[in-house]
């Protein structure tokens, strides 16, 4: 690697990578690749995206393998809740949907086909390498890049049935994967025992209602996955299907009322019942749940949790940061390679609200070494276009066309400010707008602070302070930086103006009406 392609040992000046590796072939990775290739105007010597599965698409690609090695959390029958306008990357319009006008939301297949078409030119050009699993990304001392070890699963036949492992040095790495690898399991008493007995599963592994006929089920959560799973179970499972929630459903998670689905309060405790022998000699285990309101539900056959995910790129290893959290560049750079530690070892939250990839400037650049970046590590309401703007900003930052703070301490300021925002939001009563089916009222919950208030969830932000900390402010700030450097992109980048924000807000009543239409027409 040329000395000019990275910082000197004691410098915090902007990095200028010549080779860039993109990890992950989902929407965030694909648009990051496109922006690095096209919007750099050829100024990177090499840009490569690696994807561990046999096709691109991330969660939108559902493998037809009987037992996929890396299953997608998507499930049969999934229809999105984001309109095509907010799924389309800049300069790549989403095709007209063949669906009925009463169902304007793209299906799983339509979204995958859009992503596949978007990726096709880069597959043909050799910018995308499939069946390539990243095992380890390791920061090198003296800002000499990143050593990346990969496993090539396409080479098994030529390597005695084993994947071929290789290592390569890259100037910069953009990690666009790992968010959906680590399901979030609530810290509820007894849940671990229920999981060990195979009586609880996360929505990540949901594959449709087949096999749940007549089962007594309880679903945890009332966001998209939980609501879909409950509605899919309702026609086949034992009635009622229970749905345990901590609060009214937020307006951005619309669902229909169903007499076969019974909402109950949050679960306080899980209890394994003694195994009972069936008529055919099988030992059958069931679960009792104790609810926060003191009531209990017995003889549960299966617990399904739609409780979200935690960003957890466990394959990323960095040089130790100063123990006191200061920005001593020489102390960092003089460490040996053998002393690297997992980046996630620096996040030990007391509350789940602070689970995050640590030390990120603007949710993108690793503050201690800006040649490492993360795209898609946040939970956005319109993730495709947020990733588009964030990766365009990253491209221009690595080209030196947009600036970021020179010192580590200044870059760390974003992390500190974001934590302060979350702390402030946690002080607000847990009040969220109910979904369209429940009217326009609001309710306060006595439960702990909402899981919607987290470090990585942008959401609407602090509504009492002009949306500060929310998605629109975040994306607009990045967009402003981009347009100052490249005025020509103003006409093509997604916008977060009043009209666009209004259109996003109206998506959710539209989704509710689409659900009603589908129910009436048995779609």
C-alpha positions in Angstrom: 0.0 0.0 0.0 1.3 3.4 -1.0 2.2 5.8 1.9 0.0 8.4 0.4 -3.1 6.2 0.6 -3.5 6.5 4.4 -2.6 8.6 7.3 0.9 8.7 8.8 1.2 7.3 12.3 0.6 10.4 14.3 -1.8 12.2 11.9 -5.5 12.5 12.1 -5.9 14.0 8.6 -8.5 12.6 6.2 -7.8 9.2 4.7 -7.5 8.8 1.0 -8.0 5.1 0.2 -7.2 3.6 -3.2 -8.7 0.2 -2.6 -12.1 -0.3 -0.9 -13.8 -3.5 0.2 -17.6 -3.5 0.7 -18.9 -6.2 3.0 -22.5 -7.4 2.4 -24.6 -7.6 -0.7 -27.9 -6.3 0.7 -29.5 -3.0 -0.2 -26.9 -1.0 1.9 -24.0 -2.8 0.4 -25.2 -2.5 -3.2 -25.9 1.2 -3.1 -22.6 1.7 -1.3 -20.8 -0.2 -4.1 -22.6 1.8 -6.8 -21.7 5.1 -5.2 -18.1 4.2 -4.6 -17.8 3.1 -8.3 -19.8 5.7 -10.1 -19.7 8.8 -7.9 -15.9 8.5 -7.4 -15.5 9.0 -11.1 -12.9 6.2 -11.2 -10.7 7.7 -8.6 -10.5 4.5 -6.5 -8.1 1.9 -8.0 -10.2 -1.0 -6.9 -13.7 -1.5 -5.3 -15.0 -4.9 -4.5 -18.2 -6.1 -2.8 -18.1 -9.6 -1.1 -21.3 -11.4 -0.2 -21.3 -14.7 1.7 -24.5 -16.1 0.2 -24.9 -17.3 -3.4 -26.9 -14.2 -4.5 -27.3 -10.5 -3.6 -30.3 -9.0 -1.9 -29.6 -9.4 1.8 -32.9 -10.0 3.7 -34.8 -9.6 0.5 -33.2 -12.8 -1.0 -34.8 -15.9 0.4 -32.8 -19.0 -0.6 -34.6 -22.0 -1.9 -32.2 -24.3 -0.1 -33.9 -26.7 2.3 -31.5 -25.6 5.1 -29.9 -22.4 4.1 -26.6 -21.7 5.7 -27.5 -18.1 6.4 -31.3 -17.8 6.4 -33.0 -14.5 5.6 -35.4 -13.1 8.2 -37.8 -12.5 5.4 -40.7 -15.0 5.1 -43.2 -16.2 2.5 -46.0 -13.8 1.9 -44.0 -10.8 3.0 -45.3 -7.5 1.5 -43.3 -4.4 2.4 -44.6 -1.3 4.1 -42.4 1.2 2.2 -43.7 2.6 -1.1 -41.5 2.3 -4.2 -40.6 6.0 -4.1 -38.7 5.4 -0.9 -37.2 2.1 -2.0 -35.6 3.5 -5.2 -32.0 4.4 -5.1 -31.1 7.7 -6.7 -30.9 7.5 -10.5 -32.4 4.0 -10.4 -36.2 4.2 -10.4 -38.3 1.4 -9.0 -40.3 -0.3 -11.9 -44.1 0.0 -12.0 -45.7 -2.7 -9.9 -48.0 -5.1 -11.5 -50.0 -5.3 -8.3 -53.5 -4.0 -7.9 -53.6 -0.3 -7.3 -55.1 -1.0 -3.9 -51.8 -2.8 -3.0 -49.1 -0.3 -4.0 -46.4 -1.9 -1.7 -43.8 -4.1 -3.4 -43.7 -7.8 -2.5 -40.6 -9.6 -1.4 -40.1 -10.9 -4.9 -40.5 -7.5 -6.5 -38.0 -5.9 -4.1 -35.5 -8.7 -4.7 -35.9 -8.3 -8.5 -35.2 -4.6 -8.3 -32.1 -5.2 -6.3 -30.9 -8.0 -8.7 -31.4 -5.7 -11.6 -29.5 -2.9 -9.9 -26.6 -5.2 -9.1 -26.4 -7.0 -12.5 -23.9 -4.5 -14.1 -21.5 -4.8 -11.2 -21.7 -8.6 -11.2 -20.8 -8.5 -14.9 -18.0 -6.1 -14.3 -16.5 -8.2 -11.5 -17.2 -5.8 -8.7 -19.3 -8.3 -6.8 -17.9 -11.6 -5.5 -20.5 -14.1 -4.2 -20.1 -17.1 -1.9 -17.3 -15.1 0.0 -17.7 -15.0 3.7 -15.7 -12.5 5.7 -14.1 -14.2 8.7 -12.1 -11.4 10.2 -11.3 -7.7 9.5 -8.2 -6.6 11.4 -6.9 -3.1 11.8 -3.1 -2.9 11.1 -0.8 -0.6 13.0 0.5 2.8 11.7 -2.7 3.2 9.6 -1.5 0.6 7.1 -5.0 -0.6 6.2 -7.1 -3.6 7.1 -6.2 -7.2 6.8 -9.2 -9.2 5.7 -9.5 -12.9 5.9 -12.3 -14.5 3.7 -13.6 -17.9 3.1 -14.5 -18.7 -0.6 -17.3 -21.2 -0.5 -17.3 -21.6 -4.3 -13.9 -23.3 -4.1 -15.0 -26.3 -2.0 -14.9 -28.7 -4.9 -11.3 -27.7 -5.6 -10.2 -27.8 -2.0 -11.2 -31.3 -0.7 -14.7 -30.1 0.1 -13.5 -27.2 2.3 -13.8 -23.5 1.5 -10.6 -21.8 0.5 -9.3 -19.2 3.0 -7.3 -16.2 1.8 -6.1 -12.9 3.2 -5.7 -9.5 1.6 -4.9 -6.0 2.7 -7.4 -3.2 1.9 -6.9 0.5 2.3 -10.5 1.0 3.5 -13.5 -1.2 4.4 -17.2 -0.3 4.4 -19.1 -2.8 6.5 -22.7 -3.1 5.3 -23.7 -6.3 7.0 -24.3 -7.9 10.3 -27.4 -6.1 11.5 -29.7 -9.1 11.0 -27.3 -11.7 12.3 -27.9 -11.1 15.9 -31.6 -11.3 17.1 -32.5 -9.3 20.1 -33.7 -11.6 22.9 -35.4 -9.8 25.9 -33.9 -10.4 29.3 -37.1 -12.0 30.6 -36.9 -14.5 33.5 -37.2 -18.1 32.2 -36.8 -17.3 28.5 -33.4 -18.9 28.2 -34.8 -22.2 29.6 -37.7 -22.1 27.2 -35.3 -21.4 24.3 -33.1 -24.3 25.3 -36.1 -26.7 25.1 -36.9 -25.5 21.6 -40.2 -23.9 22.6 -39.2 -20.3 21.6 -37.9 -19.0 18.3 -37.1 -15.6 17.0 -38.9 -14.1 13.9 -35.6 -14.4 12.1 -36.4 -18.1 11.7 -40.1 -17.8 10.9 -40.9 -19.6 7.6 -44.6 -19.5 7.5 -47.5 -21.1 9.4 -47.1 -24.7 8.1 -46.6 -27.0 11.1 -48.4 -24.8 13.6 -51.9 -26.1 13.0 -53.8 -26.3 16.3 -50.8 -25.0 18.3 -51.4 -22.6 21.2 -49.1 -19.7 20.3 -48.0 -16.4 21.8 -46.3 -13.7 19.8 -44.0 -11.1 21.5 -44.1 -7.6 20.0 -46.4 -5.6 17.8 -44.1 -4.3 15.0 -44.0 -5.5 11.4 -42.8 -9.1 11.9 -44.9 -9.8 15.0 -48.1 -8.5 13.3 -47.5 -10.5 10.1 -46.8 -13.7 12.1 -49.8 -13.3 14.2 -52.0 -12.7 11.2 -50.5 -15.7 9.4 -51.1 -18.0 12.5 -54.6 -16.8 13.1 -56.3 -19.1 10.5 -54.5 -22.2 11.5 -53.4 -22.1 15.2 -55.5 -22.5 18.2 -57.8 -19.6 18.9 -56.9 -17.1 20.2 -53.4 -16.4 19.1 -51.9 -14.3 21.9 -49.9 -11.2 21.2 -47.9 -9.8 24.1 -47.2 -6.1 23.8 -45.8 -3.3 26.1 -47.6 -0.4 24.4 -50.1 0.5 21.7 -48.9 -0.2 18.2 -47.1 2.7 16.7 -48.6 4.4 13.7 -45.7 3.2 11.4 -46.6 -0.5 12.2 -50.2 -0.7 10.9 -52.2 -3.9 11.4 -55.8 -5.0 11.3 -58.0 -5.9 14.2 -58.7 -9.7 14.2 -61.0 -11.4 16.7 -58.7 -14.5 16.6 -55.8 -12.4 17.9 -55.9 -11.4 21.6 -53.6 -8.7 22.9 -52.2 -9.2 26.3 -49.7 -7.3 28.5 -45.9 -7.8 28.6 -44.5 -11.0 29.9 -43.0 -11.0 33.4 -41.8 -14.6 33.5 -41.7 -17.9 31.5 -42.2 -21.2 33.3 -41.6 -24.6 31.8 -44.4 -27.0 32.7 -43.6 -30.6 33.6 -43.4 -32.8 30.5 -46.5 -34.9 29.8 -46.6 -38.2 27.9 -48.9 -38.2 24.9 -51.0 -41.2 23.7 -48.2 -42.2 21.3 -45.5 -42.2 24.0 -44.0 -38.8 23.2 -43.0 -36.5 26.0 -44.7 -33.1 25.4 -43.4 -29.9 27.0 -45.4 -26.7 27.3 -45.0 -23.2 28.7 -46.8 -21.0 31.2 -46.4 -17.3 30.9 -46.9 -14.9 33.8 -48.0 -11.5 32.5 -47.1 -8.1 34.0 -50.8 -7.6 35.0 -50.5 -10.7 37.2 -52.6 -13.0 35.0 -51.1 -16.2 33.4 -51.6 -18.2 30.3 -50.9 -22.0 30.5 -50.2 -24.7 28.0 -48.4 -22.5 25.4 -46.9 -24.7 22.6 -44.7 -22.1 21.0 -43.3 -18.6 21.8 -42.4 -16.5 18.8 -40.5 -13.3 19.4 -40.6 -10.4 17.0 -38.2 -8.3 19.1 -35.8 -6.9 16.6 -32.1 -7.2 16.1 -28.8 -5.7 17.4 -26.0 -4.5 15.2 -23.1 -6.9 15.9 -20.3 -7.1 13.3 -18.3 -9.5 15.5 -15.8 -10.1 12.7 -14.4 -6.5 13.0 -11.2 -6.2 15.2 -9.6 -2.9 16.0 -6.5 -1.7 17.8 -7.2 -1.0 21.5 -8.3 2.6 22.1 -6.8 4.6 25.0 -8.2 3.4 28.3 -9.3 6.9 29.2 -11.1 7.4 25.9 -8.8 10.2 24.8 -7.6 10.6 21.2 -3.9 9.8 21.6 -3.1 8.7 18.1 0.5 7.6 18.8 -0.7 5.3 21.6 -3.2 3.7 19.2 -0.9 3.3 16.3 2.0 1.8 18.2 0.0 -1.2 19.2 0.9 -4.5 17.6 -1.5 -6.4 15.3 -1.8 -9.2 17.9 -3.4 -6.8 20.3 -6.5 -6.1 18.3 -9.8 -6.6 20.0 -13.4 -7.0 18.7 -14.9 -3.6 18.1 -18.0 -4.7 19.9 -16.1 -5.3 23.1 -16.3 -1.5 23.6 -20.0 -1.5 24.0 -21.3 -2.9 27.3 -24.6 -1.1 27.7 -26.5 -1.0 30.9 -29.7 -0.5 28.9 -30.5 -2.0 25.5 -31.2 1.6 24.3 -27.4 2.0 24.0 -26.6 -1.1 22.0 -24.6 0.3 19.1 -21.4 0.0 17.0 -19.2 2.2 19.2 -17.2 5.3 18.3 -18.9 6.2 15.0 -18.9 9.7 13.6 -22.3 10.4 12.0 -23.2 6.7 12.3 -20.7 6.1 9.5 -16.9 6.6 10.2 -15.0 4.8 12.9 -13.7 7.8 14.8 -10.3 6.3 15.7 -9.6 5.3 12.1 -11.9 6.8 9.4 -10.8 4.2 6.8 -13.3 1.9 8.4 -17.0 2.8 7.8 -20.4 1.3 8.5 -23.4 1.8 6.3 -26.8 0.5 7.4 -25.9 0.2 11.1 -28.9 2.3 12.0 -32.6 1.6 11.9 -34.2 4.0 9.6 -37.9 4.3 8.5 -36.7 4.5 4.9 -33.4 2.5 5.0 -32.8 2.2 1.3 -32.5 6.0 0.6 -30.8 6.7 3.9 -28.1 4.2 2.9 -27.9 5.9 -0.5 -27.2 9.3 1.0 -24.9 8.0 3.7 -22.8 6.1 1.2 -22.6 9.0 -1.1 -21.3 11.1 1.8 -18.8 8.4 2.6 -17.6 8.3 -1.0 -17.0 12.0 -1.1 -15.4 11.9 2.4 -12.9 9.3 1.3 -12.2 11.4 -1.9 -11.6 14.5 0.3 -14.6 16.4 -1.3 -16.5 16.6 2.0 -14.8 17.2 5.3 -15.1 15.7 8.7 -13.3 16.7 11.9 -9.5 16.3 11.9 -9.1 14.9 15.4 -10.4 11.8 17.0 -11.9 13.8 19.9 -13.8 16.0 17.5 -15.1 12.9 15.6 -16.1 11.3 18.9 -18.2 14.4 19.7 -21.0 12.9 17.5 -21.1 9.7 19.6 -21.2 11.7 22.9 -24.0 14.0 21.6 -26.1 11.1 20.3 -25.9 9.3 23.7 -27.0 12.6 25.3 -29.9 12.8 22.9 -31.0 9.3 23.8 -30.7 10.0 27.5 -33.0 13.0 27.1 -35.5 11.1 25.0 -35.6 8.4 27.7 -36.9 11.0 30.1 -40.0 11.6 28.0 -43.1 9.4 28.9 -43.4 6.4 26.7 -46.0 7.7 24.4 -46.3 6.7 20.8 -49.1 7.3 18.2 -51.4 4.4 17.9 -51.8 2.6 14.6 -54.5 3.8 12.2 -56.9 1.0 13.1 -57.0 2.3 16.7 -57.8 5.9 15.9 -55.8 9.0 16.5 -55.6 8.9 20.3 -52.3 8.5 22.2 -51.7 6.5 25.3 -49.0 6.5 27.9 -47.5 3.2 29.1 -46.3 2.6 32.6 -43.6 0.3 31.3 -39.9 1.1 31.0 -38.7 3.6 28.3 -39.7 2.6 24.8 -37.5 0.4 22.7 -38.1 2.9 20.0 -35.8 5.2 21.8 -32.4 3.7 21.0 -29.0 4.9 19.9 -29.4 3.5 16.4 -33.1 4.1 15.7 -33.5 7.5 14.0 -37.3 7.7 13.9 -39.0 11.1 14.0 -36.5 12.3 16.7 -37.4 14.7 19.5 -40.7 16.0 18.3 -40.6 18.7 21.0 -37.4 20.0 19.5 -38.0 20.2 15.8 -37.3 16.5 15.2 -33.7 16.8 16.5 -31.9 13.5 16.3 -34.4 12.1 13.8 -34.1 10.7 10.4 -34.9 13.8 8.4 -32.4 16.0 10.3 -29.7 13.3 10.0 -30.2 12.7 6.3 -30.6 16.3 5.4 -27.3 17.2 7.1 -25.5 14.6 5.1 -27.3 15.7 1.9 -26.3 19.3 2.5 -22.6 18.3 2.7 -22.9 16.3 -0.5 -24.6 19.1 -2.5 -22.1 21.7 -1.4 -19.4 19.5 -2.8 -21.3 18.2 -5.8 -24.2 20.6 -6.8 -25.1 18.3 -9.7 -26.3 15.7 -7.2 -29.0 18.0 -5.8 -31.4 17.0 -8.6 -31.0 13.3 -8.1 -30.6 12.6 -4.4 -33.6 11.8 -2.3 -35.1 14.6 -0.3 -36.4 15.1 3.2 -38.4 18.3 2.6 -41.9 18.9 3.9 -43.5 17.2 0.9 -41.4 14.1 1.3 -41.9 13.9 5.0 -45.6 14.2 4.5 -45.6 11.5 1.9 -43.6 9.2 4.3 -46.1 9.9 7.0 -49.0 9.0 4.7 -47.5 5.7 3.8 -48.8 4.1 7.0 -52.5 4.9 6.6 -52.0 3.8 3.0 -50.6 0.5 4.2 -53.6 0.1 6.6 -56.0 0.6 3.7 -54.1 -1.9 1.6 -54.4 -4.4 4.5 -58.1 -3.8 4.7 -58.5 -4.2 0.9 -56.5 -7.5 1.0 -58.6 -8.8 3.9 -61.9 -8.0 2.1 -60.6 -9.7 -1.1 -58.9 -12.6 0.6 -55.6 -11.7 -1.0 
